[in-house]
Amino acid sequence: MDDKRLFHEILRITHTQYEFKNPLQDPREALKQEYIKLKGEIMLGNDNPEIVKELKT
């Protein structure tokens, strides 16, 4: 487990993430958004080999 994810989990468990003015972003959210973007490009017919390779990794 990397440090950012561990820190996020500790804050979530202790409910201290609400004490910050700017909410902390879940590190998995960026990966999820990138996956959705790549999946959408494939569904629209963009079968660029680089996009397919990135989606599989």
Biopython code that builds the backbone (N, CA, C, O; Angstrom):
import numpy as np
from Bio.PDB.StructureBuilder import StructureBuilder

atoms = [
    (1, "MET", "N", (0.857, -1.176, 0.000)),
    (1, "MET", "CA", (0.000, 0.000, 0.000)),
    (1, "MET", "C", (0.904, 1.242, 0.000)),
    (1, "MET", "O", (1.784, 1.363, 0.852)),
    (2, "ASP", "N", (0.697, 2.146, -0.933)),
    (2, "ASP", "CA", (1.551, 3.320, -0.981)),
    (2, "ASP", "C", (1.148, 4.337, 0.090)),
    (2, "ASP", "O", (0.072, 4.250, 0.681)),
    (3, "ASP", "N", (2.040, 5.298, 0.321)),
    (3, "ASP", "CA", (1.858, 6.251, 1.421)),
    (3, "ASP", "C", (0.602, 7.096, 1.279)),
    (3, "ASP", "O", (-0.111, 7.307, 2.260)),
    (4, "LYS", "N", (0.318, 7.586, 0.073)),
    (4, "LYS", "CA", (-0.859, 8.442, -0.116)),
    (4, "LYS", "C", (-2.146, 7.684, 0.180)),
    (4, "LYS", "O", (-3.058, 8.206, 0.820)),
    (5, "ARG", "N", (-2.201, 6.456, -0.291)),
    (5, "ARG", "CA", (-3.410, 5.656, -0.065)),
    (5, "ARG", "C", (-3.566, 5.328, 1.418)),
    (5, "ARG", "O", (-4.674, 5.376, 1.953)),
    (6, "LEU", "N", (-2.454, 4.992, 2.086)),
    (6, "LEU", "CA", (-2.494, 4.705, 3.514)),
    (6, "LEU", "C", (-2.944, 5.937, 4.293)),
    (6, "LEU", "O", (-3.776, 5.832, 5.193)),
    (7, "PHE", "N", (-2.397, 7.106, 3.950)),
    (7, "PHE", "CA", (-2.778, 8.354, 4.608)),
    (7, "PHE", "C", (-4.265, 8.632, 4.405)),
    (7, "PHE", "O", (-4.960, 9.023, 5.342)),
    (8, "HIS", "N", (-4.748, 8.431, 3.185)),
    (8, "HIS", "CA", (-6.164, 8.648, 2.883)),
    (8, "HIS", "C", (-7.048, 7.709, 3.706)),
    (8, "HIS", "O", (-8.086, 8.120, 4.225)),
    (9, "GLU", "N", (-6.633, 6.451, 3.821)),
    (9, "GLU", "CA", (-7.412, 5.483, 4.595)),
    (9, "GLU", "C", (-7.434, 5.844, 6.078)),
    (9, "GLU", "O", (-8.470, 5.712, 6.729)),
    (10, "ILE", "N", (-6.303, 6.300, 6.617)),
    (10, "ILE", "CA", (-6.257, 6.705, 8.027)),
    (10, "ILE", "C", (-7.188, 7.882, 8.262)),
    (10, "ILE", "O", (-7.929, 7.897, 9.245)),
    (11, "LEU", "N", (-7.161, 8.866, 7.375)),
    (11, "LEU", "CA", (-8.049, 10.022, 7.518)),
    (11, "LEU", "C", (-9.510, 9.611, 7.405)),
    (11, "LEU", "O", (-10.360, 10.138, 8.123)),
    (12, "ARG", "N", (-9.808, 8.678, 6.513)),
    (12, "ARG", "CA", (-11.186, 8.228, 6.338)),
    (12, "ARG", "C", (-11.681, 7.500, 7.582)),
    (12, "ARG", "O", (-12.809, 7.717, 8.023)),
    (13, "ILE", "N", (-10.850, 6.646, 8.142)),
    (13, "ILE", "CA", (-11.243, 5.877, 9.323)),
    (13, "ILE", "C", (-11.447, 6.784, 10.527)),
    (13, "ILE", "O", (-12.379, 6.585, 11.306)),
    (14, "THR", "N", (-10.577, 7.780, 10.684)),
    (14, "THR", "CA", (-10.666, 8.670, 11.847)),
    (14, "THR", "C", (-11.603, 9.846, 11.614)),
    (14, "THR", "O", (-11.812, 10.660, 12.513)),
    (15, "HIS", "N", (-12.167, 9.942, 10.418)),
    (15, "HIS", "CA", (-13.095, 11.018, 10.054)),
    (15, "HIS", "C", (-12.464, 12.408, 10.184)),
    (15, "HIS", "O", (-13.169, 13.385, 10.437)),
    (16, "THR", "N", (-11.159, 12.500, 10.014)),
    (16, "THR", "CA", (-10.498, 13.805, 10.075)),
    (16, "THR", "C", (-10.369, 14.453, 8.704)),
    (16, "THR", "O", (-9.899, 15.587, 8.610)),
    (17, "GLN", "N", (-10.772, 13.769, 7.641)),
    (17, "GLN", "CA", (-10.692, 14.385, 6.320)),
    (17, "GLN", "C", (-11.638, 15.565, 6.206)),
    (17, "GLN", "O", (-11.471, 16.411, 5.327)),
    (18, "TYR", "N", (-12.634, 15.633, 7.087)),
    (18, "TYR", "CA", (-13.588, 16.739, 7.054)),
    (18, "TYR", "C", (-13.036, 17.993, 7.716)),
    (18, "TYR", "O", (-13.653, 19.055, 7.631)),
    (19, "GLU", "N", (-11.894, 17.892, 8.368)),
    (19, "GLU", "CA", (-11.283, 19.033, 9.033)),
    (19, "GLU", "C", (-10.518, 19.928, 8.058)),
    (19, "GLU", "O", (-10.213, 21.074, 8.388)),
    (20, "PHE", "N", (-10.208, 19.433, 6.887)),
    (20, "PHE", "CA", (-9.453, 20.197, 5.902)),
    (20, "PHE", "C", (-10.396, 21.071, 5.081)),
    (20, "PHE", "O", (-11.526, 20.681, 4.790)),
    (21, "LYS", "N", (-9.911, 22.271, 4.708)),
    (21, "LYS", "CA", (-10.730, 23.158, 3.874)),
    (21, "LYS", "C", (-10.937, 22.551, 2.493)),
    (21, "LYS", "O", (-12.060, 22.507, 1.993)),
    (22, "ASN", "N", (-9.871, 22.089, 1.887)),
    (22, "ASN", "CA", (-9.952, 21.467, 0.569)),
    (22, "ASN", "C", (-10.038, 19.959, 0.767)),
    (22, "ASN", "O", (-9.156, 19.372, 1.393)),
    (23, "PRO", "N", (-11.073, 19.327, 0.250)),
    (23, "PRO", "CA", (-11.199, 17.881, 0.443)),
    (23, "PRO", "C", (-10.068, 17.137, -0.256)),
    (23, "PRO", "O", (-9.629, 17.533, -1.336)),
    (24, "LEU", "N", (-9.603, 16.069, 0.357)),
    (24, "LEU", "CA", (-8.552, 15.259, -0.231)),
    (24, "LEU", "C", (-9.144, 14.377, -1.319)),
    (24, "LEU", "O", (-10.223, 13.807, -1.156)),
    (25, "GLN", "N", (-8.427, 14.272, -2.424)),
    (25, "GLN", "CA", (-8.883, 13.448, -3.535)),
    (25, "GLN", "C", (-8.434, 12.008, -3.316)),
    (25, "GLN", "O", (-7.310, 11.753, -2.883)),
    (26, "ASP", "N", (-9.304, 11.100, -3.614)),
    (26, "ASP", "CA", (-8.969, 9.684, -3.538)),
    (26, "ASP", "C", (-8.001, 9.384, -4.681)),
    (26, "ASP", "O", (-8.307, 9.697, -5.831)),
    (27, "PRO", "N", (-6.842, 8.786, -4.399)),
    (27, "PRO", "CA", (-5.875, 8.533, -5.478)),
    (27, "PRO", "C", (-6.408, 7.579, -6.545)),
    (27, "PRO", "O", (-5.919, 7.583, -7.675)),
    (28, "ARG", "N", (-7.389, 6.775, -6.204)),
    (28, "ARG", "CA", (-7.958, 5.853, -7.184)),
    (28, "ARG", "C", (-8.903, 6.566, -8.147)),
    (28, "ARG", "O", (-9.187, 6.049, -9.228)),
    (29, "GLU", "N", (-9.389, 7.740, -7.769)),
    (29, "GLU", "CA", (-10.347, 8.473, -8.604)),
    (29, "GLU", "C", (-9.711, 8.903, -9.931)),
    (29, "GLU", "O", (-10.361, 8.846, -10.975)),
    (30, "ALA", "N", (-8.444, 9.332, -9.893)),
    (30, "ALA", "CA", (-7.764, 9.740, -11.128)),
    (30, "ALA", "C", (-7.627, 8.554, -12.079)),
    (30, "ALA", "O", (-7.812, 8.699, -13.288)),
    (31, "LEU", "N", (-7.302, 7.385, -11.536)),
    (31, "LEU", "CA", (-7.184, 6.196, -12.374)),
    (31, "LEU", "C", (-8.528, 5.804, -12.974)),
    (31, "LEU", "O", (-8.601, 5.383, -14.129)),
    (32, "LYS", "N", (-9.578, 5.944, -12.196)),
    (32, "LYS", "CA", (-10.918, 5.608, -12.674)),
    (32, "LYS", "C", (-11.326, 6.543, -13.810)),
    (32, "LYS", "O", (-11.888, 6.095, -14.809)),
    (33, "GLN", "N", (-11.046, 7.840, -13.662)),
    (33, "GLN", "CA", (-11.387, 8.805, -14.703)),
    (33, "GLN", "C", (-10.608, 8.535, -15.988)),
    (33, "GLN", "O", (-11.162, 8.646, -17.082)),
    (34, "GLU", "N", (-9.330, 8.182, -15.864)),
    (34, "GLU", "CA", (-8.517, 7.869, -17.039)),
    (34, "GLU", "C", (-9.064, 6.626, -17.745)),
    (34, "GLU", "O", (-9.119, 6.585, -18.974)),
    (35, "TYR", "N", (-9.466, 5.620, -16.977)),
    (35, "TYR", "CA", (-10.046, 4.401, -17.552)),
    (35, "TYR", "C", (-11.329, 4.719, -18.315)),
    (35, "TYR", "O", (-11.532, 4.227, -19.425)),
    (36, "ILE", "N", (-12.187, 5.535, -17.724)),
    (36, "ILE", "CA", (-13.451, 5.896, -18.372)),
    (36, "ILE", "C", (-13.189, 6.643, -19.679)),
    (36, "ILE", "O", (-13.878, 6.423, -20.675)),
    (37, "LYS", "N", (-12.185, 7.532, -19.668)),
    (37, "LYS", "CA", (-11.846, 8.289, -20.876)),
    (37, "LYS", "C", (-11.354, 7.355, -21.982)),
    (37, "LYS", "O", (-11.805, 7.447, -23.124)),
    (38, "LEU", "N", (-10.425, 6.454, -21.639)),
    (38, "LEU", "CA", (-9.891, 5.534, -22.640)),
    (38, "LEU", "C", (-10.969, 4.589, -23.160)),
    (38, "LEU", "O", (-11.019, 4.304, -24.356)),
    (39, "LYS", "N", (-11.820, 4.107, -22.281)),
    (39, "LYS", "CA", (-12.913, 3.216, -22.680)),
    (39, "LYS", "C", (-13.852, 3.933, -23.650)),
    (39, "LYS", "O", (-14.314, 3.340, -24.625)),
    (40, "GLY", "N", (-14.134, 5.213, -23.379)),
    (40, "GLY", "CA", (-14.991, 5.997, -24.262)),
    (40, "GLY", "C", (-14.381, 6.185, -25.636)),
    (40, "GLY", "O", (-15.087, 6.133, -26.643)),
    (41, "GLU", "N", (-13.064, 6.407, -25.687)),
    (41, "GLU", "CA", (-12.402, 6.568, -26.980)),
    (41, "GLU", "C", (-12.485, 5.284, -27.798)),
    (41, "GLU", "O", (-12.712, 5.326, -29.007)),
    (42, "ILE", "N", (-12.301, 4.151, -27.142)),
    (42, "ILE", "CA", (-12.401, 2.866, -27.844)),
    (42, "ILE", "C", (-13.823, 2.653, -28.346)),
    (42, "ILE", "O", (-14.021, 2.196, -29.471)),
    (43, "MET", "N", (-14.814, 2.979, -27.521)),
    (43, "MET", "CA", (-16.216, 2.791, -27.911)),
    (43, "MET", "C", (-16.598, 3.688, -29.088)),
    (43, "MET", "O", (-17.481, 3.340, -29.871)),
    (44, "LEU", "N", (-15.937, 4.844, -29.217)),
    (44, "LEU", "CA", (-16.224, 5.750, -30.325)),
    (44, "LEU", "C", (-15.519, 5.332, -31.615)),
    (44, "LEU", "O", (-15.713, 5.952, -32.661)),
    (45, "GLY", "N", (-14.703, 4.282, -31.539)),
    (45, "GLY", "CA", (-14.069, 3.777, -32.747)),
    (45, "GLY", "C", (-12.614, 4.143, -32.899)),
    (45, "GLY", "O", (-12.010, 3.814, -33.920)),
    (46, "ASN", "N", (-12.033, 4.802, -31.935)),
    (46, "ASN", "CA", (-10.620, 5.145, -32.006)),
    (46, "ASN", "C", (-9.823, 3.931, -31.547)),
    (46, "ASN", "O", (-9.637, 3.718, -30.348)),
    (47, "ASP", "N", (-9.352, 3.138, -32.504)),
    (47, "ASP", "CA", (-8.633, 1.915, -32.159)),
    (47, "ASP", "C", (-7.118, 2.094, -32.325)),
    (47, "ASP", "O", (-6.428, 1.197, -32.810)),
    (48, "ASN", "N", (-6.623, 3.239, -31.923)),
    (48, "ASN", "CA", (-5.201, 3.518, -31.940)),
    (48, "ASN", "C", (-4.494, 2.477, -31.069)),
    (48, "ASN", "O", (-4.901, 2.267, -29.926)),
    (49, "PRO", "N", (-3.447, 1.821, -31.577)),
    (49, "PRO", "CA", (-2.763, 0.784, -30.796)),
    (49, "PRO", "C", (-2.217, 1.289, -29.456)),
    (49, "PRO", "O", (-2.183, 0.537, -28.482)),
    (50, "GLU", "N", (-1.797, 2.539, -29.400)),
    (50, "GLU", "CA", (-1.286, 3.085, -28.138)),
    (50, "GLU", "C", (-2.395, 3.173, -27.090)),
    (50, "GLU", "O", (-2.161, 2.898, -25.913)),
    (51, "ILE", "N", (-3.585, 3.551, -27.508)),
    (51, "ILE", "CA", (-4.717, 3.647, -26.579)),
    (51, "ILE", "C", (-5.107, 2.259, -26.096)),
    (51, "ILE", "O", (-5.373, 2.062, -24.910)),
    (52, "VAL", "N", (-5.141, 1.297, -27.010)),
    (52, "VAL", "CA", (-5.489, -0.077, -26.633)),
    (52, "VAL", "C", (-4.459, -0.619, -25.646)),
    (52, "VAL", "O", (-4.815, -1.263, -24.659)),
    (53, "LYS", "N", (-3.178, -0.356, -25.918)),
    (53, "LYS", "CA", (-2.111, -0.828, -25.026)),
    (53, "LYS", "C", (-2.244, -0.190, -23.647)),
    (53, "LYS", "O", (-2.113, -0.877, -22.634)),
    (54, "GLU", "N", (-2.501, 1.111, -23.597)),
    (54, "GLU", "CA", (-2.637, 1.806, -22.318)),
    (54, "GLU", "C", (-3.857, 1.309, -21.547)),
    (54, "GLU", "O", (-3.819, 1.221, -20.320)),
    (55, "LEU", "N", (-4.918, 0.991, -22.243)),
    (55, "LEU", "CA", (-6.127, 0.489, -21.589)),
    (55, "LEU", "C", (-5.896, -0.893, -20.987)),
    (55, "LEU", "O", (-6.452, -1.214, -19.937)),
    (56, "LYS", "N", (-5.091, -1.700, -21.638)),
    (56, "LYS", "CA", (-4.823, -3.049, -21.133)),
    (56, "LYS", "C", (-3.874, -3.053, -19.943)),
    (56, "LYS", "O", (-3.865, -4.015, -19.175)),
    (57, "THR", "N", (-3.076, -2.004, -19.769)),
    (57, "THR", "CA", (-2.117, -1.983, -18.645)),
    (57, "THR", "C", (-2.698, -1.394, -17.408)),
    (57, "THR", "O", (-2.016, -1.309, -16.386)),
]
sb = StructureBuilder()
sb.init_structure("model")
sb.init_model(0)
sb.init_chain("A")
sb.init_seg("    ")
for serial, (resi, resn, name, xyz) in enumerate(atoms, 1):
    if name == "N":
        sb.init_residue(resn, " ", resi, " ")
    sb.init_atom(name, np.array(xyz, "f"), 0.0, 1.0, " ", f" {name:<3s}", serial, name[0])
structure = sb.get_structure()
